[in-house]
């Protein structure tokens, strides 16, 4: 009989933090079957009691929470203990230890990471810039980019750009169709900006392209999904990257997050050596 755990993710904010922590946690266990229940903006004892009332109906309930109000967090732990539900806070000890190291009290304000400060508006500006410079658009001011991504069609340029934009980077992504695809600015100034070439295995790319065409109900394009032509595209792209000494990231077995992490590392190295 398969055991299915009921995971209750409780947050006093948007739930983004606890969701990411649980994502990393569950990846460590291969035979972990679960159903998750997410509760965001949980800020009163009454809300907590209602959640616990539902949780105690399951024999395999587990609670993970991010609540910065220490009194409310303690209330949750005590009430969960009364009904024998495992309950784990993922920020409490960390905030306390940082408070000791920094010799200052934490604010304990929910949604503190979502304050509308300079960093927030910088991120919004980066997202707007990136959306305007997607798929080779607006190359006239491409020099204002933090990072420029190049790659043949369906090498995750757009999703990677959007992810990086959410991290505050201004991204331009340019599709490599032929030798004339590269903006003149890059040809004349190949090392002035952090440029990263994306590549992938041909066999993987043909599957991605076929799925894309199927999803948009487009007729089969023999060139677009021809393995030999795809191999040539990728080799030509690699030749271009090497010609201008642009670093390459292979996205074949990488998630968008992993690809972005590799790109950020390249960006930081270039920045340090500038």
Long-range contacts (C-beta under 8 A, 24 or more apart in sequence): 2-33, 3-33, 3-60, 4-33, 4-34, 4-35, 4-60, 5-32, 5-33, 5-34, 5-35, 5-60, 5-61, 5-62, 6-34, 6-35, 6-37, 6-55, 6-58, 6-60, 6-61, 6-62, 7-34, 7-35, 7-36, 7-37, 7-61, 7-62, 7-64, 8-36, 8-37, 8-39, 8-51, 8-55, 8-61, 8-62, 8-63, 8-64, 9-36, 9-37, 9-38, 9-39, 9-64, 9-65, 10-39, 10-42, 10-48, 10-51, 10-63, 10-64, 10-65, 10-66, 10-67, 10-76, 11-38, 11-39, 11-40, 11-41, 11-42, 11-65, 11-66, 11-67, 12-41, 12-42, 12-43, 12-66, 12-67, 12-68, 12-69, 12-72, 12-110, 12-111, 13-40, 13-41, 13-66, 13-110, 13-111, 13-113, 13-114, 14-40, 14-41, 14-111, 14-114, 15-39, 15-40, 17-66, 17-90, 17-91, 17-113, 18-64, 18-65, 18-66, 18-90, 21-64, 21-66, 21-90, 22-64, 25-64, 41-110, 42-67, 43-69, 43-72, 43-110, 44-72, 45-72, 45-75, 48-72, 48-75, 48-76, 48-79, 49-79, 52-76, 52-79, 52-80, 52-83, 52-85, 55-80, 55-83, 55-85, 56-83, 56-85, 61-85, 61-86, 62-86, 62-87, 62-88, 63-87, 63-88, 64-88, 64-90, 65-89, 65-90, 66-90, 66-91, 67-91, 67-110, 68-95, 68-106, 68-107, 68-108, 68-109, 68-110, 68-112, 69-108, 69-110, 70-108, 119-168, 122-168, 123-165, 123-166, 123-167, 123-168, 125-170, 126-165, 126-166, 126-167, 126-168, 126-169, 126-170, 126-171, 127-162, 127-165, 127-166, 129-165, 129-170, 129-171, 130-161, 130-162, 130-164, 130-165, 130-169, 130-170, 130-171, 130-172, 131-162, 131-165, 133-170, 133-171, 133-172, 133-173, 134-158, 134-161, 134-173, 135-173, 135-174, 135-175, 136-173, 136-174, 136-175, 136-181, 138-172, 139-172, 139-174, 139-183, 139-185, 142-172, 142-174, 142-183, 142-185, 142-186, 142-193, 143-185, 143-189, 143-192, 143-193, 144-170, 145-170, 145-171, 145-172, 145-193, 146-170, 146-171, 146-193, 146-194, 146-267, 147-171, 147-172, 147-193, 147-194, 147-195, 147-196, 147-263, 147-267, 148-172, 148-173, 148-174, 148-186, 148-193, 148-194, 148-195, 148-196, 149-173, 149-174, 149-195, 149-196, 149-197, 149-198, 149-263, 150-174, 150-176, 150-182, 150-195, 150-196, 150-197, 150-198, 150-237, 150-240, 150-241, 150-246, 151-175, 151-176, 151-197, 151-198, 151-199, 151-237, 152-176, 152-177, 152-199, 152-205, 152-230, 152-233, 152-234, 152-237, 153-177, 153-209, 153-224, 154-205, 154-208, 154-209, 154-212, 155-198, 155-199, 155-200, 155-205, 155-251, 156-198, 156-200, 156-251, 156-256, 156-259, 157-198, 159-256, 160-198, 160-251, 160-256, 160-259, 160-260, 160-263, 163-256, 163-257, 163-260, 164-260, 164-263, 164-264, 167-260, 167-264, 169-264, 169-267, 176-233, 176-236, 176-237, 176-240, 179-240, 182-240, 186-244, 187-244, 190-244, 190-245, 190-246, 191-244, 191-245, 194-266, 194-267, 194-270, 194-271, 195-244, 195-246, 196-246, 196-247, 196-248, 196-249, 196-263, 196-266, 197-237, 197-238, 197-240, 197-241, 197-246, 197-247, 197-248, 197-249, 198-248, 198-249, 198-251, 198-259, 199-234, 199-237, 199-238, 199-241, 199-248, 199-249, 199-250, 199-251, 200-234, 200-250, 200-251, 200-252, 201-250, 201-252, 202-227, 202-230, 202-231, 202-234, 203-227, 204-252, 205-230, 205-234, 206-230
